Amino acid sequence: MTGQVNRRVHEADSAVVDKAVRAARQAAPGWAALPVAERATWMRRLSEGIEARFDDLVAAEIADTGKPLEQTRTLDIPRGAANFRAFAEIAAQRPSEAFHLTDVLSYTVRRPLGVVAVVVPWNLPFLLMTWKLGPALVAGNTVVVKPSENTPGSAALFAQICADVGLPPGVVNVIHGYGTTGQLLVSHEGVDGVTFTGSTRTGSSIMKSVADRVKPISFELGGKNAGLVFADADLDRAVEGSVRSVFTNGGQVCLCTERLYVERPIFEEFCARLAEKAASVTPQPMISAEHREKVLSFYALARDEGAKFLTGGGAPEGPGYFVEPTVVTGLPESSRFNREEIFGPVCHVSPFDTEGEAVALANDSDYGLAATLWTTSLDRAHRVAQRLEAGLVWVNTWYLRDLRTPFGGVKLSGIGREGGTQSLDFYSEPTTITIKLESADE
């Protein structure tokens, strides 16, 4: 991210948004009428289309985000292809529901919502777009995608892939623009549901926009994720895992850890080792100059609030939107630094004395997306994990995902769940059919 223009896309006005929604509505009946098995076949074709344009997608994602080549080649684009295959299998294997009494049969069928607005963030643009499109499409919906204005490239290329594999016109529509375009899309009367990943503030704004029409919404929002390190933890694994969970993608992942709580007997050693590892992490660019300034403003705030910097705290010299990986300590839990999401390569480390205190500290947040827990005690792992107020809890690992399991947060971190059949539930509406059966001798 050097501040240089790498591509230009057309900004959608109200006429373009309306055209995209109308195209989706026209395609909706035919797409919904296809058997699930046929839609699943289309998902596999999209996955193959992604693999055929693998290098192009890698180049587009790197140009937009500045993320490392290795991460893009091993995570972002492969996971995009995997998302379509996974939901093809999940949909094909999903059991139906039926309940039978002596003379009554009740069963449930599901129909798609219709047209779904898919609003995608800039941090993992291709991965998160396909994470939403897979279940939405296989459930029978048509979609209008609005990627972030910061990262339009992979979405534009995906629209070409849809055409390349022969996906029926209007099933997937991609528009570009800023917040105004997104507002036009989510509030459009032709949109039947909205899925969004991004900030809590934007999610709240979308909720207000769709409230009058009571549209279904699925939100994965902000986080202020906690990590707990107990004295019995494998310290090498805990330090290495914490480095990953704090600094991956420059901390620009909703699941990244920003608060670490370490049991007091190992606090000093853990801090020293974490700071040493953090100092060797290669700085990654922030998505924009504005976001770089936001992260740096939190570094300045930490100084003003009296933090002790163990490493980092500034920005490297030279072009680009880089900031230093940073570890701080010494701030109260009430500080803004410990309360607000920063979304950068930084964490605060605090000591704790008891298991109960650790849980209370982790739960003392307006957010509840994810948490990590480091311990060699299986009893403690189960006990503590079930007390943490978070949608996802990792024990002795981080960012390990099974796409069949629910994904999402509590509190200000979101509404609803994605993943597995939970995604299919959101993108479809159930209808219960009850039939009074007549006996043979009546």
C-alpha positions as CSV (number, residue, x, y, z in Angstrom):
1,M,0.0,0.0,0.0
2,T,2.0,2.9,-1.4
3,G,-0.8,5.4,-2.0
4,Q,-0.5,4.8,-5.8
5,V,-3.7,4.1,-7.9
6,N,-3.7,0.5,-9.1
7,R,-7.2,0.3,-10.7
8,R,-10.4,2.2,-11.3
9,V,-13.9,0.9,-11.1
10,H,-17.3,2.5,-11.8
11,E,-19.1,4.1,-8.8
12,A,-22.7,2.9,-8.8
13,D,-25.3,5.6,-8.5
14,S,-29.0,4.9,-7.7
15,A,-29.7,4.0,-11.4
16,V,-27.0,1.3,-11.4
17,V,-28.0,-0.1,-8.0
18,D,-31.6,-0.3,-9.3
19,K,-30.4,-2.1,-12.5
20,A,-28.4,-4.6,-10.5
21,V,-31.3,-5.3,-8.1
22,R,-33.8,-5.7,-11.0
23,A,-31.4,-8.1,-12.7
24,A,-31.2,-10.2,-9.6
25,R,-35.0,-10.2,-9.2
26,Q,-35.5,-11.3,-12.8
27,A,-33.1,-14.2,-12.3
28,A,-34.5,-15.2,-8.9
29,P,-37.4,-17.4,-10.0
30,G,-35.4,-19.5,-12.4
31,W,-32.5,-19.9,-10.0
32,A,-34.7,-20.8,-7.1
33,A,-36.5,-23.4,-9.2
34,L,-33.4,-25.4,-9.8
35,P,-33.0,-28.5,-7.6
36,V,-30.5,-28.2,-4.8
37,A,-28.2,-30.8,-6.5
38,E,-28.0,-28.6,-9.6
39,R,-27.2,-25.5,-7.7
40,A,-24.5,-27.5,-5.8
41,T,-23.1,-28.4,-9.2
42,W,-22.9,-24.7,-10.1
43,M,-21.0,-24.1,-6.8
44,R,-18.4,-26.6,-7.8
45,R,-18.1,-25.0,-11.2
46,L,-17.5,-21.6,-9.5
47,S,-14.8,-23.3,-7.3
48,E,-13.1,-24.6,-10.5
49,G,-13.4,-21.2,-12.1
50,I,-11.6,-19.7,-9.1
51,E,-8.8,-22.2,-9.4
52,A,-8.5,-21.5,-13.1
53,R,-7.9,-17.8,-12.4
54,F,-5.9,-18.4,-9.2
55,D,-2.9,-16.3,-10.2
56,D,-5.1,-13.4,-11.4
57,L,-7.0,-13.4,-8.1
58,V,-3.8,-13.5,-6.1
59,A,-2.5,-10.5,-8.0
60,A,-5.8,-8.6,-7.5
61,E,-6.0,-9.3,-3.8
62,I,-2.3,-8.2,-3.2
63,A,-2.7,-5.1,-5.3
64,D,-5.8,-4.0,-3.2
65,T,-4.7,-5.0,0.3
66,G,-0.9,-5.2,0.2
67,K,-1.0,-8.5,2.2
68,P,1.9,-11.0,1.9
69,L,2.0,-13.3,-1.2
70,E,2.3,-16.4,0.9
71,Q,-0.9,-15.6,2.9
72,T,-2.8,-14.8,-0.2
73,R,-1.7,-18.0,-2.0
74,T,-2.3,-20.3,1.0
75,L,-5.3,-18.7,2.7
76,D,-7.4,-16.1,0.9
77,I,-7.8,-17.6,-2.6
78,P,-7.8,-21.3,-1.7
79,R,-10.4,-20.7,1.0
80,G,-12.5,-18.8,-1.5
81,A,-12.6,-22.0,-3.7
82,A,-13.2,-24.1,-0.6
83,N,-16.2,-22.1,0.5
84,F,-18.2,-23.0,-2.6
85,R,-17.3,-26.7,-2.4
86,A,-18.1,-26.8,1.3
87,F,-21.5,-25.3,1.0
88,A,-22.3,-27.5,-2.0
89,E,-21.7,-30.5,0.3
90,I,-23.5,-29.1,3.3
91,A,-26.6,-28.3,1.3
92,A,-26.6,-31.7,-0.4
93,Q,-26.4,-33.6,2.9
94,R,-28.8,-31.5,4.9
95,P,-31.6,-33.6,6.3
96,S,-35.2,-32.6,6.0
97,E,-37.6,-32.4,9.0
98,A,-40.8,-34.4,9.3
99,F,-42.9,-35.3,12.3
100,H,-45.6,-38.0,12.2
101,L,-48.5,-38.7,14.6
102,T,-51.2,-41.3,14.1
103,D,-53.2,-39.3,11.6
104,V,-51.1,-36.1,11.1
105,L,-48.0,-35.5,9.0
106,S,-46.0,-32.3,9.6
107,Y,-43.0,-31.4,7.6
108,T,-40.9,-28.4,6.7
109,V,-39.7,-27.1,3.4
110,R,-37.4,-24.1,2.9
111,R,-37.5,-21.4,0.3
112,P,-34.9,-18.8,-0.5
113,L,-35.2,-15.2,0.8
114,G,-35.0,-13.9,-2.8
115,V,-32.5,-11.2,-3.5
116,V,-29.7,-10.8,-0.9
117,A,-27.4,-7.7,-0.5
118,V,-23.9,-8.9,0.3
119,V,-21.7,-6.1,1.7
120,V,-18.1,-7.1,2.1
121,P,-15.2,-5.6,4.1
122,W,-11.7,-4.8,3.0
123,N,-9.6,-7.0,5.3
124,L,-10.3,-10.4,3.8
125,P,-12.3,-9.3,0.8
126,F,-12.3,-12.5,-1.4
127,L,-12.5,-15.0,1.5
128,L,-15.4,-13.2,3.1
129,M,-17.3,-12.5,-0.1
130,T,-17.2,-16.2,-1.1
131,W,-18.0,-17.2,2.5
132,K,-21.4,-15.4,2.1
133,L,-22.0,-16.2,-1.6
134,G,-21.6,-20.0,-1.2
135,P,-24.6,-20.5,1.2
136,A,-26.6,-17.7,-0.3
137,L,-26.5,-19.1,-3.8
138,V,-26.8,-22.8,-3.0
139,A,-29.9,-21.9,-0.9
140,G,-31.5,-20.5,-4.1
141,N,-31.0,-16.7,-3.7
142,T,-29.7,-14.3,-6.2
143,V,-27.2,-11.6,-4.9
144,V,-26.0,-8.1,-5.4
145,V,-22.4,-7.8,-4.0
146,K,-20.9,-4.5,-2.8
147,P,-17.3,-4.9,-2.0
148,S,-15.4,-2.2,0.0
149,E,-14.3,0.8,-2.0
150,N,-10.8,0.0,-0.8
151,T,-10.7,-3.5,-2.3
152,P,-12.8,-3.8,-5.5
153,G,-10.4,-6.0,-7.5
154,S,-11.2,-9.6,-6.6
155,A,-15.0,-9.0,-6.6
156,A,-14.7,-7.5,-10.1
157,L,-12.7,-10.5,-11.3
158,F,-15.1,-12.9,-9.6
159,A,-17.9,-11.4,-11.8
160,Q,-15.9,-12.3,-14.8
161,I,-15.4,-15.8,-13.4
162,C,-19.2,-16.2,-13.1
163,A,-19.5,-15.3,-16.8
164,D,-16.7,-17.6,-17.7
165,V,-18.3,-20.7,-16.1
166,G,-21.7,-19.8,-17.7
167,L,-23.6,-18.9,-14.5
168,P,-27.0,-17.6,-15.6
169,P,-27.1,-13.8,-16.0
170,G,-28.4,-11.9,-13.0
171,V,-27.6,-14.6,-10.4
172,V,-24.5,-12.7,-9.2
173,N,-24.3,-9.0,-9.7
174,V,-21.3,-6.8,-8.5
175,I,-21.5,-3.1,-7.9
176,H,-18.9,-0.7,-6.6
177,G,-19.0,2.4,-4.5
178,Y,-18.7,4.1,-1.1
179,G,-21.1,4.1,1.8
180,T,-23.7,5.9,-0.1
181,T,-23.9,3.1,-2.7
182,G,-24.1,0.5,0.1
183,Q,-26.9,2.5,1.7
184,L,-28.8,2.6,-1.6
185,L,-28.4,-1.2,-1.9
186,V,-29.4,-2.4,1.6
187,S,-32.5,0.0,1.7
188,H,-33.7,-0.9,-1.8
189,E,-37.2,-2.3,-1.8
190,G,-36.2,-5.1,-4.1
191,V,-33.7,-6.5,-1.6
192,D,-35.1,-9.2,0.7
193,G,-32.2,-9.7,3.1
194,V,-28.8,-8.2,4.0
195,T,-25.6,-9.9,5.1
196,F,-22.7,-7.6,6.2
197,T,-19.3,-8.0,7.8
198,G,-17.6,-4.8,9.1
199,S,-17.7,-2.3,11.9
200,T,-20.4,-2.2,14.6
201,R,-21.2,1.4,13.7
202,T,-21.9,0.6,10.1
203,G,-23.9,-2.5,11.1
204,S,-26.0,-0.3,13.4
205,S,-26.6,2.1,10.5
206,I,-27.8,-0.7,8.2
207,M,-30.2,-2.0,10.9
208,K,-31.8,1.4,11.0
209,S,-32.1,1.5,7.2
210,V,-33.9,-1.9,7.0
211,A,-36.0,-1.6,10.1
212,D,-39.1,-0.3,8.4
213,R,-39.2,-3.3,6.1
214,V,-38.1,-5.8,8.8
215,K,-35.6,-7.4,6.5
216,P,-33.6,-10.4,7.7
217,I,-30.0,-9.4,8.6
218,S,-26.9,-11.3,9.4
219,F,-24.0,-9.3,10.8
220,E,-20.5,-10.1,11.8
221,L,-19.2,-7.0,13.4
222,G,-16.3,-5.7,15.5
223,G,-14.3,-7.3,18.3
224,K,-12.0,-6.7,21.2
225,N,-10.8,-10.2,21.5
226,A,-9.2,-11.6,24.7
227,G,-6.5,-14.2,25.1
228,L,-5.9,-16.0,28.4
229,V,-2.5,-17.6,29.2
230,F,-2.4,-19.8,32.3
231,A,0.8,-20.6,34.2
232,D,0.5,-24.3,33.2
233,A,0.5,-23.4,29.5
234,D,3.2,-24.6,27.1
235,L,4.9,-21.2,27.0
236,D,6.5,-21.7,23.6
237,R,3.2,-22.5,22.0
238,A,1.4,-19.7,23.9
239,V,3.9,-17.1,22.7
240,E,4.0,-18.3,19.1
241,G,0.2,-18.6,19.0
242,S,-0.3,-15.1,20.5
243,V,2.1,-13.6,18.0
244,R,-0.1,-15.1,15.2
245,S,-3.4,-14.0,16.8
246,V,-2.2,-10.4,17.3
247,F,-0.2,-9.7,14.2
248,T,-1.6,-11.7,11.4
249,N,-2.6,-9.5,8.4
250,G,-1.3,-6.5,10.4
251,G,-3.9,-7.1,13.1
252,Q,-6.6,-6.4,10.5
253,V,-8.7,-9.5,11.1
254,C,-11.9,-9.4,13.2
255,L,-10.6,-12.5,15.1
256,C,-7.2,-11.0,16.1
257,T,-6.4,-10.7,19.8
258,E,-6.1,-7.1,21.2
259,R,-6.2,-8.0,25.0
260,L,-3.9,-10.6,26.6
261,Y,-4.3,-11.7,30.2
262,V,-1.4,-13.7,31.6
263,E,-1.3,-15.5,35.0
264,R,1.1,-13.6,37.3
265,P,3.8,-16.3,37.9
266,I,4.7,-16.2,34.1
267,F,3.7,-12.6,33.3
268,E,7.2,-11.1,33.1
269,E,8.7,-13.9,31.1
270,F,5.7,-14.1,28.7
271,C,5.9,-10.3,28.1
272,A,9.6,-10.4,27.4
273,R,9.3,-13.3,25.0
274,L,6.2,-11.8,23.3
275,A,7.9,-8.4,22.8
276,E,11.0,-10.1,21.4
277,K,9.0,-12.0,18.9
278,A,6.9,-9.0,18.0
279,A,10.0,-6.9,17.3
280,S,11.0,-9.5,14.6
281,V,7.5,-9.4,12.9
282,T,7.7,-7.7,9.5
283,P,5.4,-4.7,9.4
284,Q,2.4,-5.0,7.2
285,P,0.6,-2.1,5.6
286,M,-2.7,-0.8,6.9
287,I,-5.4,-0.6,4.3
288,S,-5.4,3.2,3.8
289,A,-3.8,6.3,5.0
290,E,-6.8,7.0,7.2
291,H,-6.6,3.7,8.9
292,R,-2.9,4.1,9.5
293,E,-3.6,7.4,11.2
294,K,-6.3,5.7,13.3
295,V,-3.9,3.0,14.6
296,L,-1.2,5.6,15.2
297,S,-3.7,7.7,17.2
298,F,-4.3,4.8,19.5
299,Y,-0.5,4.5,20.0
300,A,-0.5,8.1,21.0
301,L,-3.5,7.6,23.2
302,A,-1.8,4.8,25.0
303,R,1.1,7.1,25.8
304,D,-1.2,9.7,27.1
305,E,-3.0,7.2,29.2
306,G,0.3,6.1,30.8
307,A,1.1,2.8,29.0
308,K,4.5,1.1,29.0
309,F,5.6,0.2,25.5
310,L,7.4,-3.1,25.4
311,T,8.1,-2.9,21.6
312,G,6.9,-0.8,18.7
313,G,4.7,2.2,19.1
314,G,5.5,4.1,15.9
315,A,5.8,3.8,12.1
316,P,8.7,2.8,10.0
317,E,10.2,5.5,7.7
318,G,9.5,5.4,4.0
319,P,6.5,5.2,1.7
320,G,3.4,3.2,2.4
321,Y,0.8,2.8,5.2
322,F,3.0,0.7,7.6
323,V,2.9,0.8,11.4
324,E,5.1,-1.1,13.8
325,P,3.9,-4.3,15.6
326,T,3.4,-3.1,19.1
327,V,3.0,-4.6,22.6
328,V,2.0,-2.4,25.6
329,T,1.1,-2.9,29.2
330,G,0.2,-1.0,32.3
331,L,-3.2,0.5,31.4
332,P,-6.4,0.1,33.4
333,E,-9.2,-1.9,32.0
334,S,-11.3,1.3,31.8
335,S,-8.9,2.9,29.4
336,R,-10.1,3.7,25.8
337,F,-7.2,1.7,24.5
338,N,-8.6,-1.4,26.3
339,R,-12.2,-0.7,25.5
340,E,-12.3,0.2,21.8
341,E,-11.4,-1.9,18.8
342,I,-8.2,-0.7,17.2
343,F,-7.9,-3.2,14.3
344,G,-4.1,-3.0,14.0
345,P,-0.9,-4.9,15.0
346,V,-1.1,-4.2,18.7
347,C,-2.1,-5.7,22.0
348,H,-2.2,-4.8,25.7
349,V,-1.0,-7.4,28.2
350,S,-2.2,-7.5,31.8
351,P,-1.6,-10.0,34.7
352,F,-4.3,-12.0,36.6
353,D,-4.1,-14.1,39.8
354,T,-7.1,-16.5,39.6
355,E,-9.1,-18.3,37.0
356,G,-12.3,-16.4,38.0
357,E,-10.5,-13.1,37.6
358,A,-9.2,-14.1,34.2
359,V,-12.7,-14.9,33.0
360,A,-14.1,-11.7,34.4
361,L,-11.5,-9.6,32.7
362,A,-12.0,-11.4,29.3
363,N,-15.8,-10.9,29.6
364,D,-15.5,-7.2,30.6
365,S,-16.1,-5.9,27.1
366,D,-18.9,-4.6,24.9
367,Y,-17.8,-7.2,22.3
368,G,-17.9,-10.9,22.2
369,L,-16.5,-12.3,19.0
370,A,-13.6,-14.6,19.8
371,A,-11.2,-15.7,22.6
372,T,-8.1,-17.8,22.9
373,L,-7.2,-20.0,25.9
374,W,-3.7,-21.4,26.6
375,T,-3.5,-24.2,29.2
376,T,-2.4,-27.9,29.5
377,S,-5.3,-28.7,31.8
378,L,-8.2,-30.3,29.8
379,D,-10.5,-29.7,32.8
380,R,-9.7,-26.0,32.8
381,A,-10.0,-25.8,29.1
382,H,-13.6,-27.0,29.1
383,R,-14.5,-25.1,32.2
384,V,-13.2,-21.7,31.2
385,A,-14.2,-22.0,27.5
386,Q,-17.8,-22.5,28.5
387,R,-17.7,-19.4,30.7
388,L,-16.3,-17.0,28.1
389,E,-18.8,-14.7,26.5
390,A,-17.7,-15.2,22.9
391,G,-19.0,-16.8,19.8
392,L,-15.8,-18.7,19.2
393,V,-13.2,-20.0,21.7
394,W,-9.9,-21.5,20.7
395,V,-7.9,-23.7,23.1
396,N,-4.1,-23.9,22.4
397,T,-4.6,-22.7,18.9
398,W,-6.0,-19.8,16.9
399,Y,-7.9,-19.4,13.6
400,L,-8.5,-23.1,13.2
401,R,-11.8,-23.5,11.4
402,D,-14.3,-26.2,10.5
403,L,-16.7,-24.7,8.0
404,R,-19.5,-26.9,9.2
405,T,-19.6,-25.1,12.6
406,P,-21.3,-21.8,13.5
407,F,-19.3,-18.6,13.2
408,G,-20.3,-15.2,14.8
409,G,-20.3,-13.2,17.9
410,V,-22.4,-11.9,20.8
411,K,-23.0,-8.4,22.3
412,L,-21.8,-5.7,19.8
413,S,-20.0,-8.3,17.7
414,G,-22.9,-9.3,15.6
415,I,-26.3,-10.9,15.0
416,G,-26.8,-14.4,13.8
417,R,-24.3,-17.1,12.7
418,E,-22.6,-18.1,9.5
419,G,-21.2,-21.5,8.7
420,G,-22.7,-25.0,8.2
421,T,-26.4,-25.3,8.3
422,Q,-26.6,-22.0,10.2
423,S,-25.8,-20.1,7.0
424,L,-28.4,-22.0,5.1
425,D,-31.0,-21.2,7.8
426,F,-30.4,-17.5,7.4
427,Y,-30.6,-17.5,3.6
428,S,-33.9,-19.4,3.5
429,E,-37.3,-19.3,5.2
430,P,-39.1,-22.4,6.6
431,T,-42.6,-23.2,5.8
432,T,-44.3,-25.9,7.9
433,I,-46.9,-28.0,6.1
434,T,-49.3,-30.1,8.2
435,I,-51.6,-32.7,6.5
436,K,-54.5,-34.4,8.2
437,L,-54.3,-38.0,7.0
438,E,-57.4,-40.0,6.3
439,S,-57.4,-43.7,7.4
440,A,-58.0,-46.3,4.8
441,D,-61.4,-47.3,6.2
442,E,-62.8,-43.8,6.3
